[in-house]
Amino acid sequence: MAVHGLDHNIRYFKRFRMERELGNDLPAAVLPAGFSWWPWQPVLLEHHAEVKFQCFHDEIDATIFPSLGCRQGCLLLMTEISRRPGFIPEATWLVVGPDGPCGTVQGIRERPGVGAIQNLGVVPGCRGRGIGEALLLQALHGFCRVGLGRAVLEVTAQNDVALRLYRRLGFRCRRTLYKAVDVAATFPF
């Protein structure tokens, strides 16, 4: 489409904003045998960034959010998240398996009483083992520990696996959003 004489290749990506109340009904966050939790510590920032890159660089979210498509972008994003005033260490975790770190999630306080899940991801070779569910539950328990009563997240509509997980764990769609992306800028030819 042409705007003011410039050619733009804008593509809109459908995303859902999902929410759930937090209470005593949260199941325990259980990892498969051979996997363990690493709670947030600043020295783990680069591990979070690397796992984030491995999780997202070949996924549609790297098109929507180009920082997820390169290691440096993931490092800058993780640095920014960890420095936000609302960053919640209790909701920020790495999962480590036999081959090293393989899952990540971050939590931030979006507004009073509400925690927002950020960048939940599991590396491709470890998917399908319940690690994503465990990460989400671990983050939600972290929100509860700091006194938050509601959790929110956003997910790309095409991510069927994530949508099924979020719905199964009580998240409901509250709003549909459209993220405009200049795909020519993201993928120069």
C-alpha positions as CSV (number, residue, x, y, z in Angstrom):
1,M,0.0,0.0,0.0
2,A,1.3,3.5,-0.8
3,V,1.2,6.3,1.8
4,H,2.4,9.8,1.0
5,G,4.4,8.4,-2.0
6,L,6.2,5.7,0.1
7,D,5.7,2.0,-0.5
8,H,4.9,0.2,2.8
9,N,4.3,-3.5,3.2
10,I,2.3,-3.4,6.4
11,R,1.0,-6.7,7.7
12,Y,-1.4,-7.0,10.7
13,F,-1.0,-9.8,13.2
14,K,-3.9,-10.8,15.3
15,R,-3.1,-11.1,19.0
16,F,-5.2,-11.9,22.1
17,R,-4.9,-10.3,25.5
18,M,-5.9,-12.9,28.0
19,E,-6.5,-12.7,31.7
20,R,-7.2,-14.8,34.7
21,E,-7.9,-14.3,38.4
22,L,-5.3,-15.6,40.8
23,G,-6.3,-17.6,43.9
24,N,-5.8,-20.7,45.8
25,D,-6.8,-22.9,42.8
26,L,-3.4,-22.9,41.1
27,P,-1.9,-26.3,40.7
28,A,1.7,-26.9,41.7
29,A,4.4,-26.2,39.1
30,V,5.9,-29.6,38.4
31,L,8.9,-30.2,36.1
32,P,9.7,-33.5,34.4
33,A,12.4,-35.6,35.9
34,G,15.9,-34.3,35.1
35,F,14.8,-30.6,34.9
36,S,15.2,-28.0,37.6
37,W,14.3,-24.4,38.5
38,W,16.7,-21.5,38.5
39,P,15.2,-18.5,40.2
40,W,16.0,-15.0,38.9
41,Q,19.4,-13.6,39.7
42,P,21.0,-10.8,37.7
43,V,23.9,-13.1,36.7
44,L,21.4,-15.2,34.8
45,L,20.4,-12.4,32.4
46,E,22.4,-13.7,29.5
47,H,21.0,-17.2,30.0
48,H,17.5,-15.9,29.9
49,A,18.4,-13.9,26.7
50,E,19.9,-16.9,25.0
51,V,17.0,-19.2,25.8
52,K,14.6,-16.5,24.6
53,F,16.5,-16.3,21.3
54,Q,16.5,-20.1,20.9
55,C,12.7,-20.2,21.6
56,F,11.6,-17.4,19.3
57,H,14.0,-16.7,16.5
58,D,12.3,-19.1,14.1
59,E,8.8,-18.3,15.3
60,I,6.2,-15.8,14.1
61,D,6.8,-13.7,17.2
62,A,10.2,-12.8,15.8
63,T,8.4,-11.2,12.8
64,I,6.1,-9.3,15.1
65,F,8.8,-8.3,17.6
66,P,12.1,-8.2,15.6
67,S,14.2,-8.1,18.8
68,L,13.3,-11.7,19.4
69,G,14.9,-12.6,16.1
70,C,18.5,-12.0,17.1
71,R,20.7,-12.6,20.1
72,Q,21.5,-9.0,20.7
73,G,17.9,-8.0,20.5
74,C,17.0,-10.7,23.1
75,L,19.8,-9.5,25.4
76,L,18.6,-5.9,25.1
77,L,15.0,-6.9,25.7
78,M,15.9,-9.0,28.8
79,T,18.0,-6.2,30.1
80,E,15.1,-3.7,29.7
81,I,12.6,-6.1,31.3
82,S,14.9,-6.7,34.3
83,R,15.4,-2.9,34.9
84,R,11.7,-2.0,34.7
85,P,10.3,-0.6,38.0
86,G,7.6,-3.3,37.9
87,F,10.0,-6.3,37.3
88,I,9.0,-9.2,39.6
89,P,11.9,-11.6,40.3
90,E,9.6,-14.0,42.0
91,A,7.8,-14.6,38.7
92,T,11.0,-14.8,36.6
93,W,12.5,-18.3,36.1
94,L,14.8,-20.4,34.0
95,V,14.2,-24.2,33.5
96,V,17.4,-26.1,33.2
97,G,17.6,-29.6,31.7
98,P,20.3,-32.2,31.1
99,D,21.6,-30.0,28.2
100,G,21.4,-26.7,30.0
101,P,18.9,-23.9,30.2
102,C,15.8,-24.6,28.1
103,G,12.9,-22.5,29.3
104,T,12.3,-19.0,30.4
105,V,9.5,-16.7,31.7
106,Q,9.5,-13.2,33.1
107,G,6.9,-11.4,35.1
108,I,6.3,-7.7,35.5
109,R,3.7,-5.7,37.5
110,E,1.6,-4.1,34.8
111,R,-0.5,-2.0,37.2
112,P,-1.6,-2.3,40.8
113,G,-2.8,-5.9,41.5
114,V,-2.0,-7.2,38.0
115,G,1.0,-9.2,36.8
116,A,1.9,-9.6,33.2
117,I,3.6,-12.7,31.8
118,Q,6.4,-11.9,29.4
119,N,8.1,-14.1,26.8
120,L,7.3,-17.5,28.1
121,G,9.3,-19.9,25.9
122,V,10.7,-23.4,25.7
123,V,13.4,-24.4,23.3
124,P,12.1,-26.6,20.4
125,G,13.9,-29.8,21.5
126,C,12.2,-29.7,24.9
127,R,8.6,-28.8,23.9
128,G,5.8,-31.2,24.6
129,R,7.0,-32.3,28.1
130,G,5.0,-29.9,30.2
131,I,7.7,-27.4,30.7
132,G,5.7,-24.5,29.4
133,E,2.8,-25.3,31.7
134,A,5.2,-25.5,34.7
135,L,6.9,-22.2,33.7
136,L,3.5,-20.4,33.5
137,L,2.3,-21.9,36.9
138,Q,5.7,-21.0,38.5
139,A,5.3,-17.4,37.3
140,L,1.6,-17.2,38.5
141,H,2.7,-18.5,41.9
142,G,5.3,-15.7,42.0
143,F,2.6,-13.2,41.3
144,C,0.6,-14.6,44.2
145,R,3.6,-14.4,46.5
146,V,3.9,-10.7,45.9
147,G,0.2,-10.1,46.5
148,L,-1.1,-9.8,42.9
149,G,-4.7,-11.0,42.2
150,R,-4.8,-11.1,38.4
151,A,-2.5,-12.2,35.6
152,V,-2.5,-11.0,32.0
153,L,-0.6,-12.0,28.9
154,E,-0.7,-11.5,25.1
155,V,-0.4,-14.3,22.6
156,T,-0.4,-14.4,18.8
157,A,-3.6,-15.8,17.5
158,Q,-1.8,-18.3,15.3
159,N,0.0,-19.9,18.3
160,D,-2.5,-22.7,18.8
161,V,-0.3,-24.7,21.3
162,A,0.1,-21.7,23.6
163,L,-3.6,-20.7,23.3
164,R,-4.7,-24.3,24.4
165,L,-2.3,-24.1,27.3
166,Y,-3.5,-20.7,28.5
167,R,-7.2,-21.6,28.2
168,R,-6.6,-24.9,30.0
169,L,-5.0,-22.9,32.9
170,G,-7.9,-20.5,33.2
171,F,-7.0,-17.6,30.9
172,R,-9.8,-16.1,28.9
173,C,-9.6,-13.7,26.0
174,R,-10.5,-10.2,27.0
175,R,-9.4,-8.2,23.9
176,T,-8.3,-8.8,20.4
177,L,-5.4,-6.6,19.2
178,Y,-3.8,-6.1,15.8
179,K,-0.1,-5.4,15.7
180,A,1.0,-3.6,12.5
181,V,4.4,-4.7,11.2
182,D,6.3,-3.3,8.3
183,V,7.4,-6.6,6.8
184,A,9.7,-4.8,4.3
185,A,11.6,-3.3,7.2
186,T,11.7,-6.6,9.0
187,F,12.6,-8.6,5.9
188,P,14.5,-6.4,3.4
189,F,14.8,-7.9,0.0
